[in-house]
Amino acid sequence: MKTKNILALALLPALTILATACSNDDAQTADNRVPIVLSANTLTVSETRTAADTALNNAYLVNGKAVRVRVSNTGVGSYTDYTYTAGANGVLEAPAAPPYYPIDNTNIDIVAYCPSFAGSTFTIESDQTNNDNYVASDLLFASKTNIEKTTSTVPLQFEHKMAKIVVEVLADTPSGVTTINNITLHKVRPTVSFNTNTGNVSSAEGDIISVKLVKNGNEGAAAGAAAIPGQTIGGNLLTIETNLGTATYSVDSKTFMAGKVYKMRITVTRAQVGTTTQITNWTESAGVSIYSSGGDPFKLITLTNNGKSVTFIMVYVKGGSYTKFRDKTNVTGTLTDYYIQQTEVNNKQWYAVMGSTPANQSNSGDSYPVGCTSYADITTANTGFLAKLNNLTSSQLEGRKFKLPTEAQWEFAARGGTHSRNYLYAGSNYYSAVAWNGENSKENNVAVAHPCGQLGANELGLYDMSGNVQEYCSDWYSATVPTTQGTDYKGPTTGTQIVARGRNFGDTSTEDLKLSSANNARSYDTTHTGAGKGFRLVLQ
């Protein structure tokens, strides 16, 4: 990586400079020597850690940092060393005894590098969360040969001798990840041999270390960067500590080349915590974006109806294959990508679309799941919830329509999709952690619904899929299901009863809450209503 006009060597007329720069230097005479005056583009220390910039500090010198300047007669290679200091105004401040060279026919060579303390070996810092440590690990080099002393200005260009890794992290607050703590890069060889005359560096050497990019808590987001020697890394590359635990990211094999910048943009979801996410599709120009294996992890859709605003949080579900369906384990099928609502549709959302609450709905709080609904209330053309909702437009929909999930979509998401940990219930092996039912939902000894999202989420960040209200799907019910279901399976095209999945707040059998229970799937007339009947949406 190079930038223009980074360092300039000025051989200025002796009389004008010596009068000010060396008036007390009796050993110098104004008629036969010129000083070397240097300048460079500089940045403040704080600016060098701006992770949003794909080029980081663009090979600029950092204000206040020392630069080693080595000067020799051309071809001799016997350098005299001087230490300059990068100034805020772009001028490299000369040492107390600046270099002067006689005016004659001998040309000179010059090399410069930062940090000034770099020697024949150079080792990066293991903790680069501090600005000075980061700068101290960033090796830059510039050179120019055969410079005529009569030339007024000679530009030099710095090159990065390290690779730059930039990590931008966003916490998926809706899924429960709220704080980003330590961000650590792993499997780094920290040392190179460095030729201070030519700028050549060796392949990365030394015992493998971990390099910290960010430490301590950051609400919602964090960004950090590190400079490392060019090398190839394979295995667990990065760990991010969050309020819920540690997420790990790995690569099969990634080569980081000196002078280049590599960006990672990561949204940490609940599903990634405690697991390892494989990093793929890493392009040099755009970096890599990591979500729930692809797609925006949470899509907030805000619509307005008669002045009422309504927002739906839709969770991305990466498609994949499944082998379980209802209580059958010898089923094969595949789903393409889709979004499913994070919670059950609540009273506020229903009211904003329909203008009234369902008849006999007793739980009137905005965040309670809507109940006492029928399949017909939701799907009837023109007057049903879906028809009215899909008449509202928003660029956020990107041409998609809201639907009820198919039973396959519902169960795949409830099991955690491609992140499934094979829990008995949707998100846990303990029903009380994720499901309101007849044993834990009682208030004043009466089983009641509870506000959406109060218990734990599953691997995808979805709430209440094992309890609270039972949820309608779009499939007509059949007691038997095919064992080979193909892609995006949907049940029979006609029927008399509709599928509902999950259980509700009044069910007393914890066995029925299990995703593998035959009783987890029920069927109802399309006009059936009840306090424990609700639904969630998909977007596809």
N, C-alpha and C positions, 0 to 999 in steps of 0.2 A: 504494500500500500504506500503510495507516494502522494505528496501534496506539493503544490507549486510555491516557489519563493519562500521556502521555509527558513533558510539561513543564508545570509549574504556576507561575503568577505569584501570589505572596502579598503583599498589601499589609497589613503587620502594624501593630498599635498602636505608635505612635511611642515611647512611654516605655519599653516593655519591650525593644525592639530597640536603640534608640539608646544605651541605657545600656551595652550591650556592644559593638555594632558600631561606634559613632562617638563614643565618649567623648572622643577626642582631636581631634575635628573641630570647631574653634571656629566655623566658618562655618555649621554646622547648628544649628538650635534644635529641641528635642524637641517643641515644641507645634504645629509647623505642617508637618512633613515626615515621610514614611514611606519606608523602604527597599524596594527590590524584591528579594525573596528567591525564588530559583528552585530547582526540583528536577526530577529526571528519572530514569527507569529506566536503569541502566547495565550494561554487560557488560565483562568483561576483554578485552584485545586478543586473546588466544588463542581465546576463544570465538567471535569474529566469523568465523573461518574454518572453522566446523563445517559441512562441505559436506552432511552427511546431513540437515540441517534445511532443508526446502523453503523456509522463509521467511528463511533465513540469519540475520541479526542483528535481524530484525523491527523495524527502524527505531529500535532502542534506541541511545542514545549510548554511546560507548566510554569506559570509565574512563580518566581522565587526558588526554582530548582536549579541545582548546579549542573553545568555542562562541561565535560572535559573536552578541551580543544588541543589537538596535537599538530604541530607545525614542523616541517622538515624541508630542506632543499630537495628539489625534485630528483627522485631516483635514489637518493641517499638512504632514506628509511631510518635515519637517526632522528627521532622526533623529540622535540621539546614540549613538555606538557604545561598547559595553563588551565585554570578553572575560571569559567565565566558564570555569571548568574543571570537567568532569564528574568527580564524586567516586565512590569505591567504594560509599559509603553512600547513593547516590542524590541527595545534595544537590549542586547546582551551586555551586561555590565562587565567591564574588563577587571581583572585582578589589580591589586595595588601596583604591581610591577608588570605592566602590559607588555606584550611582545612587540619589538621593533625589528625591522629587517632592512639591511642596506639596499640602496638603489643601485643595482648592477644588472648584469645580463643573466643572473641565475634565477630561474623560476622556483616556485615553492609548491609543496603538496600540503593539504590540510585534511584532517579527519576530525570528526566531532561525534560525541555520543552522550547519551543521558540514560540512566543516572551516572554521575561522574565517578562513582566508586566501583563501577563494573571493572572486573579484571579479566584474567585469562580464563576464569570460569565464572559463570553467572547463575545464581540460584534465585528462583522466585519465592515470594513469601507464601506461607501456608494459610495465613489469615489476611485476606485482602478486603475485609470489610471497612478498614480504615483508609481514608484517601491517600495518605502518605505511603501506606503499604502497597496500595494499588499502583501508584506512580512508580514506586521503587521496583516493582516487578515488570515494568513496561520498558523494554530495552529498545532504544532508537539509535540509528547510526546514519551519518552523512559523510561524504568524502568528495574531494575535487583534486585533480592532479595537474601539474604543469601550469600553474597559475602565473601569468605575467605580472610583474610588480607595477607595471604601468597601467594595468587595467583598474578602472575606478571601482567597479562593483562586480563581484562574482557570486552568483547564487548557488547555494547548496540545497539539496533535498534530503530530508530524513526518510529513512525506511523503518518500518516496524520489523523487529526481529522476533517478536512474539505473536502468537495467535490471540485473538480477543474472543471471549465468550460472554455474551450478554444474556441475562435471564430476566424476563418480565413475568411476574406471577400475579394472578387475580384469584381471590378467594371466592368460591361459589357460595355466597351467603345463604341463598335459598336452600341449599342442601345441608347447611349446618357448619360449613367451613367458613370461619369468620376472621381468623388471624393467621398470618404467615409469619413464621418464626425463622429459624435457621435455614439457609439455602447453602448446600455444600456440593462441590464438584469433586468427584472421586477418581481414583486410578490415574493420577497425574504424576508423570516423571518431571522433577522440578528443575533440572540443571542442564546447562549447555556449556561447551567450551566456546570461548569468544575470542576472536582475533581482533585486537583493538586497532590494528593497522588496516585490515581489509574489511572488517565487519562480518566476516564469515562466522557462522555458528554451526555447531555439530547437531546431530540428532539428539533428542531428549535423553538424558541420562539420570541416574540416581535412583534411590529407593522411592517407591510409589508413595505419594502422600494424598491427603484430601485438602482441598482449598475452600475456605469459607468465603462466600460472596455476600451474604446477608446474615446478621445475627440480631437477636432480640425480636420483640413482637411488633408487627405492623398490621394494623386493622385494615382488612379489605384487600390490600395489595402490597407488593414489594418489588423492587428492581435492584439488580446488582450486576457487577461485571468482574471479570478476572482476566489477567494476562498469563498465558502458559506457553511453554516451548511447543513448537510444532511437533505433533505426534499422533499416533493412532490409538484410540481407546475403544475397548469393547467391554460389555458387561454393564453393571449398574453404574450409570454415569452421574446421576444427580439425585439428591434427596432433598425434600422440602418438608420441614416440620410445621405442622399446623396445630390448631387447638384440639383437633380430633385425633391426631397421631401423625405418623410419617408416611408420605407418599414417595415412591421410588420410581425412577425413570431410567430405562436401559437402552443401549444400542448394541446391535450385533457387532458392528465395526464402523468407527467414524474417524476419518483423518482430518485433523485440524492443522492447517498450513499456516506458517508464519506470514504475517502481513495481511491476514484475512480476518473478517469478523463473522462470527457464527451466532445467530440469534435463536433463542427459544422463547416462545410466548405460551405460557401454561395457565390454564384455568383449572385449579385443583378442586375436584368434586369429591363428595363423600365416597363415591365408588372407587376413587383412586387411592384413598387413605388406607394404609395397611396392605396394599398390593403393589405390584410392579407393572408399570405401563411401558410398552415397547414404543420407542420413538422411531417413526418411519417417515418417508417422503420429505427428507430434509434437503431443501434446495439452498444453494449458496447465495442466491440473490434475495430470497424472501425469508430464509430461515425456516423454522418449523413451528406450527401451532398445534398445541396438544389440548384436546378436550376429552370427552368421553369416547375416545377412539375415533373422533371425527364429528363435525357439526357443532353448532353452538350448543353448549350443554343446557342452557336455560333460555328460552325465548319468551320474553314478556310481551304479550299481545294486548294492547289497550284499544278499546273500541268505545264509541260514544253513541248513545241512543236517547233521543229526546233530552239532550243535555245531561244525561247520566253517564258517567264514565265507568267502564268495567274492564278489569285486567285479569288475564288468565296467564298463569305461569306454566309453560309447556316444557317438559323435559325430553331431551333428545334420547332416543333409543336406537343404538346402533344395531342394524339387522344382523341376523345370524341364524344358525340352525338350532333345532331343539329336538329332544328325544322324549320329553314328558308332556302329557296332555291330560288334564283331569287326573284320574288315578292310574292312567296307563303309562308305562315306562318303555314300551316298545314302539313308540310313535316317532316318525321322522317327518320333519317339515322345515321350511326356511321362511324367514320374514325379511322384507326389505326395510330400510330405515323409516322411522316415523317419530312423531312427537306425541307424548301422552301427558295429560294434565297432572301436575304434581299432587294435587289434592282432589277430593270430590268436589263437584260443583256446590257452591255455598249459597245461602239465602240472598246475599247481596248480588251475586252474579245472576241468579235467577230473576230477581226483581228488576234489575237494570235492563234485562232483555224482555221480560214478559209484562212488566208493569204491575204485577201483583204477586202475592205468595200463593203456593198451592193450598187448596182447601184442606182444612184440618191439620195444617202444619203447626205443631206446637212449639218447636224450637225456633224462636223468631230472631235470635241473634245473627248479625251479619255473617259471622265466621262459622256458623253451624252448617253442616251439610244439608242441602235441601232434601226433604223427604216427602212422603205422601204423593209421589209422582208415579205416573204410569209410563210404559213404553210409548203409548199413543201421545201422551202429553209432550213427550220429547221429540217424536219423529213425524207427527202429522204434517202433511204438506201445508204450506202457507201460514198455519196458525201454531205449529209446534215450536218448541224452544230452538231446535236446530235451524229450522227455516228462518225464523226471525233473526237468529244470531248470524247466519250466513248472508243475510241481506245487508248487514253492516259491513262497511269496507274499511280496509286499512292496508297501507303498503307493507306493513309488517307480516301480513299473511302470505305475501309472495305468491299469490294465486292459489294457495291451499284452501281447503274447506274443513270446517269442523265436522266430526262424525262421532258416533259411538264406536268404541273399539270392537274389533272382532274378538271372539273368545281367545283365539290364538295370540293376538296382540296383548290382550289383558293379562293372560297367564305368563307370557314371556316376560313382560315388564314386571309383574308381581314377583317372579323368581329372580329378578335382577339382571335379566338380559345376558349379554356376553360377560358381565361381571358377577354372575351368579355364584354364591357360596353354598348353594344347596341347603338353605335354611328350611325348617319345617313350615314356618310362617313367613309372611312377606317382610323379611328384614331381620329375623331372629329365630332362634330355637325356643324362645320363651314368649308365649303369646302376650303376656302382660306388658312386654316391652314395646309391642307394636300394634296391638289390637284391642279395641274396646269390645267387650262382650258381656254376657249376663253375669259374669263373676267379678268384673272390675269396674263396670260402668255405673253402678248404682249410686244414686243420690237420694237421701231420705228413704232408703230401702227400695227405691224404684229404679229400674234400668232405664237409662236415658242416653241419647246421643251426646257427643262432646264436640267442641269446636275442632275444625279440621287441623291436622298437623300437630297435635299436642304430644303424641307419643313418638317413638323413634321412626326413622325412615328406613327404607330398604337400601340395597346396594346402589340404586340409581337416584336415590333422594326422593322416592315416592312415599307418600304417607297413607295410612288407613286402608291398605288393600286387603287386610285380613279381617278387619272389623270396622265398626262405627255404622255405616249403612251398606247394605248389599247393593251391587252395582250392575245395571243393565249393560249387556253387550248387544251387538247388532245382529247376532246369529239367531236363526230359528233353532229351537232345541231338537236334538236327537239323542236318544239314550246310548246309541252306539256311534262310535267315531272311527273314521278310517285310520289305519296304521301308517299309511303313506299319504301325506297331506300336500306335498308339493310346495309351491311358493305362495305365500300370502293366503293361506287356507281360510275359507269362510264356510260355515256350515250350510245346511240345506237352504235352497232358495225360497222354499215355501214351508209353511207350517202353521200351527195353531197357538204355539206357546214360544216365548222368547227366553233366551238364556240370561241368567243373572249369576254373577260370580262374587266370591267373598261371602262374609257373613255379617250380621248386624249386631248392634249394641245389646239386643235382648237374648241372643242365642246363648244357651247355657253349656253346650257341648264344645269343649276346647278341641276335641278330635275333629269336629267339622270345620274348624278354622284352618286346619292344615291344607296346604296347597295340593297335597297328594290325596286328600279325602274325596271320595265320590260325592259326598254331601256338600262339598264346596261349590258345586255347580247345581243350581236349581232352575226350574222353569216356571213361568207365570203367563197368565193371559195378558194380552197387550193392554187391557184396560185396568189391570190389577193395580191397586195403590196400597200403600201402607207406610207407617212412620219410618220403617227401616229400609225403604226402597229409594235409592238415589242413583247417581251415575257420575262418571268423569268422561272427559273428551279426549279424542285424538285429533291430530292435525296432520294431514297427508296430501 
